[in-house]
Amino acid sequence: MLNSTDGESKIAILGAGAIGQLLFHQLAKASEAPYLIGRSAHAATAINISNMTPLHFTDVLGEQVERQAQLICPESQQLIEIDLLIVCVKAYQVLDALKPLIPKLKPHCHLLLLHNGMGPHLKIAKLLNGRGLSLGTTSQGALRPKPWHIIQTGTGLTQLGHYGGPMMSMQLKQQLLDSIPNSQWCEPILPMLWQKLAINIAINPLTAIYNCRNGELAKPQYHNDICALLNEVFTVAEAEGLTLDRSALTQRVFDVIHLTANNHSSMHQDIYYQRKTEIDAINGYLITRAQHHHIATPCNTKVYQQIITLQNYGQSA
Ligand code: PAF
């Protein structure tokens, strides 16, 4: 196992949500604790004499541990020390969160985007000024009952891979793979992201629209809707130059429905708690790519509009 202090590489995590904090604990357990970049307000309330914040972690076996995190704000001078910035904010926050940070990062700082859905990488890649960009997806699950306490709820696969610019150094790559359980480096990464996108496209909006747990979608009345949404994914992916295995991926969607039967999907929770959803980076991303190729996506457009209506209603309530 590599210790980041050996190679002097500094990692920082942008976004102190459930996945950001989960990665913090996994990296801190394996080697040096990364910086955690929170919103200015978060960081300001966390700054005490030592500028350290205790983060609480309960693992899947129920074991608890407390680790000290150095929480820095987006204006911090310490940004210049960072060799790898892992971006764990929601897809719709990525651009606004990164734009002011990028000029403060060293010219060789590498970025890794890790969020549900797709899309921000297209704009971010153009802003990096020669810095390298990797993308990833994780099926690890975590809940955040308190701002600085997370509970790991699932031990899913994490897939990471190169997207553009200079490659991530071997040392950083190895450090990530050693620290994140069940993680793998995938080249190319885009087919993996599309597979996860397909799962989210089929499960998330339907659970939110029908106000149900994931397992409900195994009922025959949802079968046609799921297949129709996926058919549009396969057509658009093909136009993007990707060949997805139709039957394997359809099977995978139904496997995930069974494996997560008791869960409320993230979009169901966003609608339930009247928060902004990730629809633009999920079904919305597919629709945007389809428009680019002049492909009609009536099923995805219908659920997209239904979610926007629910989201607007929730946010105006
Ligand atoms: O977004 C989610 O909730 C999850 O990615 C998934 C796989 C749909 C399970 O709930």
Residues whose N, C-alpha, C, O or C-beta is under 5 A from the ligand:
A	BS01	PAF	I199 N200 I203 T260 N263 H264 S265 S266
